[in-house]
């Protein structure tokens, strides 16, 4: 799944992506940037 990396300022394919639930109950996906290692986050399935 692709997400926006704030540090690289580019859309990249997430590494180690896992589905999570936010505090309000909505689904999201969290992973890391394969280039710089920063946490990436995408709201939705």
Buried (B, 14 or more C-beta within 10 A) or exposed (E): EEBEBEEBEEEBEBEEBEEEEEEEEEEBBBBBBBEEEEEBBBEEE
